[in-house]
C-alpha cells in the first residue's frame, strides 16, 4: 500500500463483502464503503485540484468515512473538524487550512456563519447522486495526506501536515504491536479529528478489520455496545476509563470475553484504575502509550509489564528511535532527565503555514550517523527519564519546570506521585506564584471510587512525598474539565486552581 486510499481499495477489491463499519444495527461492507467513497471522489475531483484541502465537518459515521476516503481518491487533503467545536474554532480551522470545499450537513450550517462561503462550496455527502470516480487520481507516499489540528479548544490550533507515508506507517506499526487481525472489531469512540482516533480506523482497515462506531460517552451505553457488537479493542483517554470504572460499571462486574485489549493515551492512567480494570477483566491486555500529534505515537508499554511498571510509558514503538537529550545538547544516560526526541517514519512535515514554529520543533537529528543523509526529528518539549532497563517515565513539559525548595521539579512529577497512592483517579497540580521564593502547590484530585477520602490522601502525601513535592492544598472534585478530545484539560484546571477557592480543600 502506498497511499491512505489503498487501505480501503485493497480490501474492497479482495473481500468486498467483509464488514468495514458497524453503526448500531447497520453494517457497511468494504465494497459498499468503497462505492460511496468513489461517489464522493467524483464531486471532490470536480471542485478541487490535487493537494487542495477539503474540510469534513461531520459526526463519526459512514458518510464521514466515505468523505475522507473520497478525498484521498480525488488526491485532495482531507481535514477532519471535530463536530463539537464552536463557530470560532471551525472558522479558524477552515480558513487556516485554506479549505476549498466543506463536506457537512445542514445541521452544522450555523457553525459556518463566520466564514465567507462565496468561493467555498458546502455539500452534504449523504445527498450525492454522483457517478463513481472511475480511476483514482495518482498520488505517492510522500504527498500531503491531510492536516491534523493539535487542539480545537482555542482559535490558535496548529495544523500538523502529515503525508501518506506518515499515516500508513502509524497504521502498520500500531496494528503490529496490537496484533490486529481481520476478525477484530475496534470501537471508534474518539474523534477522528484526533490523531489517536483516526489511527484506530486506519490501523483496523490496514488488516481488513471492522470499525464499530460509538457516539455516546455514557459508560453504560459503551458497555452495551461492547456486548452487542462483540468489540475486541477499545482505545481511550483517562476520562473515559473514569466513566467505565464507576462502582457498578458492567465493565468491572460482567465478563467481556470478546474484549481482548484496551489502549490508553492522552494522559497517564492512575494505578488504581489499572488495578480495577485488571480485577474486572483479568484476561484484558492493557497497553499504555505516549504520543504527540507531530509524530503520532512514540512509545508503548507491553501489557506484560504494566503491573510491574504502571507509571511507565514504555519503550519506543517499532521502527522508531527515542533519544533523550539534555539541556546541554548531550544524550542523557539512565536516570537523567532530558527532552524526548522522536526519530522515525511517523515524523510529520511540520506545521501548516507556520515555518517559525516548525523550525523550533522539527530539527535535524542531533547525533547523525557518519555518512547518513540529513534527517528531521521531532523535539517533543516533554521531559522523560529512562531506567537502567530502558523503560521511559514521563516527567513533564519543558514549560512546566519550576523550583520548589531549590529543587527543579514539574507539576507532572507531583501528579504522578499523588496518583501512585492508589487513592485517586486523576490529579492536576498548579504551581501558583507567590511573593516568596517558592510557589504555592495546589492539587485538584478525583478520588478513587469508594476507597479513599481526603484525610487518607493528605496523610499519604505527608508520609510518602518528598518535602519539595508535597502540595500545600488539596481540592477534591467530582470530575475534571475535559478538552474536545476527552482528555483532562490540565491548562483549564490549573487556571481554576490559580483562582481563590474555599471549599473541599485540605492542607497536608
C-alpha positions in Angstrom: 0.0 0.0 0.0 1.3 3.4 -1.0 -1.5 5.9 -0.1 -4.2 6.0 2.5 -6.8 5.3 -0.1 -5.2 1.8 -0.6 -6.3 0.9 3.0 -9.9 0.8 1.6 -9.4 -0.1 -2.0 -7.2 -3.2 -1.3 -9.7 -4.9 1.0 -12.7 -3.8 -1.2 -11.1 -5.5 -4.2 -10.1 -8.7 -2.3 -13.0 -9.1 0.1 -15.8 -6.7 -0.9 -18.3 -8.4 1.4 -16.2 -8.1 4.6 -17.8 -5.7 7.1 -15.9 -2.5 7.3 -18.2 -0.5 9.6 -20.9 -1.3 12.2 -23.1 1.7 13.2 -25.9 0.5 15.5 -27.8 -2.2 13.6 -26.4 -1.2 10.2 -23.3 -3.0 8.8 -21.5 -1.5 5.8 -19.1 -3.7 3.8 -15.8 -2.6 2.4 -17.3 -2.9 -1.1 -20.2 -0.6 -0.2 -18.0 1.9 1.6 -15.6 2.0 -1.4 -18.5 2.7 -3.7 -19.7 5.6 -1.6 -16.2 6.9 -1.3 -15.9 6.9 -5.2 -19.1 8.9 -5.4 -17.7 11.5 -3.0 -14.4 11.4 -5.0 -16.2 12.4 -8.2 -17.6 15.6 -6.6 -14.3 16.4 -4.9 -12.3 15.9 -8.1 -14.7 18.3 -9.9 -14.3 21.0 -7.2 -10.6 20.7 -6.3 -7.1 20.3 -7.6 -4.6 17.6 -6.3 -3.4 18.7 -2.8 -6.3 21.1 -2.1 -7.7 20.8 1.4 -11.2 19.5 2.0 -12.9 20.2 5.4 -15.0 17.4 6.8 -17.4 18.6 9.5 -19.5 15.5 10.2 -20.1 13.2 13.2 -18.4 9.8 13.2 -20.4 8.0 10.6 -20.1 6.0 7.3 -20.7 9.3 5.5 -17.7 10.8 7.2 -15.5 7.8 6.2 -16.8 8.0 2.6 -15.9 11.7 2.5 -12.5 11.0 4.0 -11.5 8.2 1.6 -13.3 10.0 -1.3 -10.9 13.0 -0.7 -7.9 10.7 -0.9 -9.2 9.0 -4.1 -9.6 12.5 -5.6 -6.0 13.4 -4.5 -7.2 16.0 -2.1 -6.0 16.5 1.5 -8.9 15.9 4.0 -9.1 17.8 7.3 -11.5 16.4 9.9 -13.1 19.0 12.1 -14.5 17.9 15.5 -18.2 18.2 15.2 -18.5 19.7 18.8 -16.4 22.8 18.1 -18.0 26.2 18.0 -18.2 28.7 15.2 -14.9 30.5 16.0 -12.9 27.3 16.1 -14.5 25.9 13.0 -13.9 29.2 11.1 -10.2 29.2 12.2 -9.5 25.7 11.0 -11.3 26.2 7.7 -9.6 29.5 7.0 -6.1 28.4 8.3 -6.2 25.2 6.2 -7.4 27.1 3.2 -10.1 24.5 2.6 -11.6 24.7 -0.9 -14.6 22.6 -0.1 -16.7 21.8 3.0 -18.4 18.5 3.4 -21.1 18.8 6.1 -24.9 18.6 6.7 -27.5 21.4 7.3 -27.3 20.6 11.0 -23.8 22.2 11.1 -24.5 25.2 8.8 -24.8 27.5 11.9 -21.2 26.7 12.7 -20.2 28.2 9.3 -21.7 31.7 9.8 -18.3 33.3 10.5 -17.0 32.1 7.1 -17.1 33.7 3.6 -18.5 30.9 1.5 -18.6 32.8 -1.8 -15.9 30.5 -3.4 -16.1 27.6 -1.0 -18.9 25.1 -1.8 -20.7 23.4 1.1 -22.0 19.9 0.2 -23.8 17.2 2.2 -22.2 13.9 1.1 -25.3 11.9 2.1 -27.2 13.6 -0.8 -24.7 12.8 -3.6 -26.0 11.1 -6.7 -22.7 11.2 -8.5 -21.3 8.6 -10.8 -18.4 6.8 -9.0 -15.0 8.1 -10.0 -13.7 5.5 -12.4 -10.0 5.9 -11.5 -8.3 7.4 -8.5 -6.1 10.4 -9.1 -2.5 9.3 -8.7 -0.6 10.2 -5.5 2.6 8.9 -3.9 3.5 8.2 -0.3 5.4 11.5 0.2 2.4 13.7 -0.8 0.4 15.6 1.8 -2.4 13.4 3.1 -4.1 16.0 5.3 -3.8 18.3 8.3 -4.4 17.2 11.9 -5.1 20.1 14.2 -3.4 19.8 17.6 -6.3 21.4 19.5 -9.8 22.6 18.9 -10.3 24.4 22.2 -8.8 27.8 21.0 -8.6 29.8 17.9 -4.8 29.2 17.7 -4.9 25.5 16.9 -1.9 24.4 14.8 -2.3 22.2 11.7 0.2 19.3 11.6 0.9 18.4 8.0 1.0 14.6 7.5 1.9 12.6 4.5 0.5 9.3 3.2 3.8 7.6 4.4 3.2 9.1 7.9 -0.3 7.7 8.2 0.4 4.3 6.7 3.5 3.9 9.0 1.3 4.7 12.0 -1.4 2.3 10.9 1.1 -0.5 10.3 3.1 0.0 13.5 0.0 0.1 15.7 -1.7 -2.9 14.0 1.6 -4.7 14.5 2.1 -4.2 18.3 -1.7 -4.6 19.0 -1.6 -7.9 16.9 -4.7 -6.8 14.9 -6.3 -9.4 12.7 -9.3 -9.3 10.3 -11.7 -10.6 12.9 -11.0 -7.7 15.3 -13.7 -5.2 16.0 -12.5 -1.8 17.1 -14.8 0.6 19.0 -14.5 4.1 17.4 -15.3 6.4 20.2 -12.6 9.1 19.9 -13.0 11.9 17.4 -11.4 11.3 14.0 -10.0 14.9 14.1 -7.8 13.5 16.9 -4.8 11.5 15.5 -5.4 8.8 18.1 -9.0 8.4 16.9 -8.1 8.5 13.3 -5.4 5.9 13.7 -8.0 3.5 15.2 -9.7 3.5 11.8 -6.6 3.3 9.7 -5.0 0.5 11.8 -8.2 -1.5 11.6 -8.5 -1.0 7.8 -4.8 -2.0 7.4 -5.7 -5.5 8.3 -9.3 -5.6 7.0 -10.9 -5.4 10.5 -14.2 -3.8 11.4 -14.8 -0.4 13.0 -17.7 -0.1 15.4 -19.0 3.5 15.7 -19.9 4.7 19.2 -21.0 8.3 19.8 -22.2 8.2 23.4 -19.5 8.6 26.1 -22.0 7.4 28.8 -20.4 4.4 30.5 -23.5 2.1 30.4 -24.0 2.9 26.7 -20.4 2.0 25.9 -20.7 -1.3 27.8 -23.9 -2.2 25.9 -22.1 -1.7 22.6 -19.2 -3.8 23.8 -21.6 -6.6 24.4 -23.9 -6.2 21.3 -21.1 -5.8 18.8 -18.6 -8.2 20.5 -15.9 -5.5 20.4 -12.4 -6.7 20.7 -10.5 -3.5 21.1 -11.1 -0.2 22.8 -9.0 3.0 22.8 -9.4 5.7 25.4 -8.1 8.6 27.4 -8.2 8.8 31.2 -11.6 10.5 31.4 -13.1 7.5 29.5 -11.7 5.0 32.0 -13.2 7.1 34.8 -16.6 6.7 33.1 -16.1 3.0 32.7 -14.9 2.2 36.3 -17.7 3.7 38.4 -18.7 1.3 41.2 -21.5 -0.6 39.4 -20.0 -0.5 35.9 -20.7 -3.6 33.9 -17.0 -3.5 32.8 -16.0 -4.3 36.3 -18.6 -6.9 37.1 -19.6 -8.7 33.9 -17.1 -10.7 31.8 -16.3 -9.3 28.4 -14.6 -12.3 26.8 -14.6 -10.7 23.3 -12.7 -7.6 24.5 -9.0 -8.6 24.4 -7.2 -5.2 24.7 -7.6 -1.6 25.6 -5.2 1.2 24.9 -4.6 4.5 26.8 -3.0 7.7 25.7 -3.6 11.5 26.1 -2.5 11.4 29.8 -1.4 8.9 32.4 -3.7 6.2 33.7 -3.8 6.0 37.5 -2.5 2.8 39.1 -5.8 2.5 41.0 -7.7 2.5 37.7 -5.4 -0.1 36.1 -5.9 -2.3 39.1 -9.7 -2.0 38.8 -9.6 -2.9 35.1 -7.4 -5.9 35.8 -9.7 -7.1 38.6 -12.8 -6.6 36.5 -11.4 -8.2 33.3 -8.4 -10.4 34.3 -7.8 -11.5 30.7 -7.6 -8.0 29.3 -4.3 -6.6 27.8 -3.8 -3.0 28.9 -1.5 -1.1 26.6 -0.2 2.2 28.0 1.0 4.7 25.3 2.6 8.1 24.8 2.4 10.2 21.7 2.3 13.6 20.2 0.5 14.8 17.1 3.7 15.8 15.4 4.9 12.2 15.3 1.7 10.4 16.2 2.8 7.6 18.6 6.2 7.5 20.3 6.2 4.7 22.9 4.1 1.9 24.3 4.3 -0.4 27.3 3.9 -4.1 26.6 0.9 -5.4 28.7 3.2 -7.9 30.3 5.0 -5.1 32.2 2.0 -2.9 33.2 1.6 -4.4 36.7 5.3 -4.0 37.5 5.7 -0.6 35.8 2.2 1.1 35.9 3.7 4.6 35.7 6.0 3.9 32.7 5.2 5.0 29.1 7.2 2.0 27.9 9.8 1.9 25.1 9.9 3.1 21.5 7.2 1.8 19.2 8.5 -0.5 16.3 10.6 1.2 13.6 11.2 4.2 15.8 14.0 5.6 17.9 13.5 7.7 21.0 16.5 9.8 22.0 16.7 11.7 25.4 18.6 14.9 25.0 19.7 17.1 27.9 19.6 20.9 28.0 23.3 20.8 27.2 22.5 19.1 23.9 24.1 15.8 25.0 22.4 12.4 25.2 21.1 11.5 28.7 22.2 8.3 30.4 19.7 6.2 32.5 18.3 8.1 35.5 19.0 11.6 34.0 16.1 13.7 32.8 16.1 15.2 29.3 13.8 16.1 26.4 12.2 13.3 24.4 13.3 13.4 20.7 11.4 11.2 18.2 13.0 9.7 15.1 11.1 7.6 12.6 8.7 7.3 9.7 5.8 9.0 11.5 7.6 12.3 11.8 5.3 14.8 10.1 6.3 17.5 7.6 5.8 20.4 10.1 3.1 22.9 10.9 0.9 24.2 8.1 1.8 27.8 7.2 4.0 28.2 10.3 7.7 28.0 9.4 8.9 29.6 12.6 7.3 27.1 14.9 8.2 24.3 12.6 11.9 25.2 12.8 11.6 25.1 16.6 10.1 21.6 16.8 11.2 19.8 13.6 15.0 19.9 13.7 18.0 18.0 12.3 18.9 14.7 14.0 21.2 15.7 17.0 23.5 12.8 16.6 23.5 11.7 13.0 25.5 8.6 12.0 28.5 9.1 9.8 27.6 9.3 6.2 23.9 9.3 6.9 21.8 11.8 4.9 20.2 14.7 6.8 17.1 13.6 8.8 14.4 15.6 10.6 13.3 14.6 14.1 10.8 16.0 16.5 11.7 17.7 19.7 8.7 17.0 21.8 9.1 19.6 24.6 8.4 16.7 27.0 10.9 15.7 29.7 11.4 12.0 30.3 13.8 9.7 32.2 14.9 6.2 31.4 15.6 3.5 33.9 18.5 1.0 33.6 16.3 -1.4 31.6 15.4 1.3 29.1 11.8 1.9 30.2 10.8 5.5 30.0 8.9 7.7 32.5 7.2 10.9 31.7 8.4 13.8 33.9 6.5 16.8 32.4 6.5 19.6 29.9 9.5 21.8 29.5 7.4 24.9 30.2 6.2 23.3 33.5 9.6 23.5 35.2 9.9 25.4 38.4 11.9 25.3 41.6 10.5 24.1 44.9 12.8 24.3 47.9 15.6 24.9 45.5 14.9 21.7 43.5 13.8 21.6 39.9 10.5 19.9 39.5 7.5 19.8 37.3 3.8 19.7 38.2 3.6 16.4 36.3 6.1 14.8 38.7 3.9 15.7 41.7 0.8 14.5 39.9 2.5 11.1 39.2 3.4 10.8 42.9 -0.2 11.5 44.0 -1.6 9.0 41.5 0.8 6.4 42.8 -1.1 6.5 46.1 -3.9 4.4 44.6 -6.3 6.8 46.3 -7.1 8.9 43.2 -8.3 8.6 39.7 -6.7 11.8 38.4 -4.7 14.6 39.8 -3.8 18.1 38.4 -1.3 20.3 40.2 -0.8 24.0 39.8 2.2 25.9 40.9 0.9 29.4 41.8 3.3 32.3 42.1 3.7 33.9 45.5 5.7 36.7 46.9 8.1 34.2 48.5 10.9 32.1 47.0 8.6 29.0 46.3 5.3 28.7 44.5 2.1 27.6 46.2 1.4 24.0 45.2 -2.3 23.3 44.8 -3.6 19.8 43.8 -7.0 19.0 42.4 -8.0 15.3 42.6 -10.8 13.0 41.8 -10.8 10.3 44.5 -10.9 6.6 43.7 -14.5 5.2 43.9 -15.5 4.4 47.5 -12.0 3.5 48.6 -10.4 6.8 49.8 -11.0 10.1 51.4 -9.3 13.4 51.7 -7.9 12.6 55.1 -6.2 9.5 53.8 -4.7 11.3 50.8 -3.4 14.1 52.9 -1.7 11.7 55.3 -0.2 9.8 52.3 1.3 13.0 50.9 2.8 14.0 54.2 4.2 10.5 54.7 5.3 9.4 51.2 6.1 12.6 49.2 9.5 14.4 49.5 9.1 17.8 51.0 9.6 19.7 47.7 6.8 17.6 46.1 4.1 18.0 48.8 1.1 20.0 47.8 0.2 22.9 50.2 -3.5 22.4 49.4 -5.7 19.6 48.0 -9.0 20.2 46.4 -11.4 17.3 45.8 -13.6 17.4 42.7 -16.3 15.1 41.3 -15.0 15.5 37.7 -12.2 17.3 35.8 -12.8 19.6 32.8 -12.0 17.9 29.5 -10.9 19.0 26.1 -12.8 18.3 22.9 -10.9 15.0 22.5 -12.0 13.9 26.0 -8.6 14.4 27.7 -8.4 16.2 31.0 -8.0 19.9 30.3 -5.0 20.4 32.5 -4.5 24.0 31.4 -8.0 25.0 32.3 -7.8 23.1 35.6 -4.6 24.9 36.5 -6.2 28.2 35.7 -9.0 27.4 38.0 -6.7 26.4 40.8 -4.9 29.7 40.5 -8.1 31.5 41.4 -9.3 31.9 45.0 -11.3 28.8 46.3 -12.7 27.9 49.7 -14.4 24.5 49.6 -13.3 20.9 49.6 -9.6 21.6 50.4 -7.1 20.4 52.9 -3.6 21.5 53.9 -1.4 18.3 54.1 
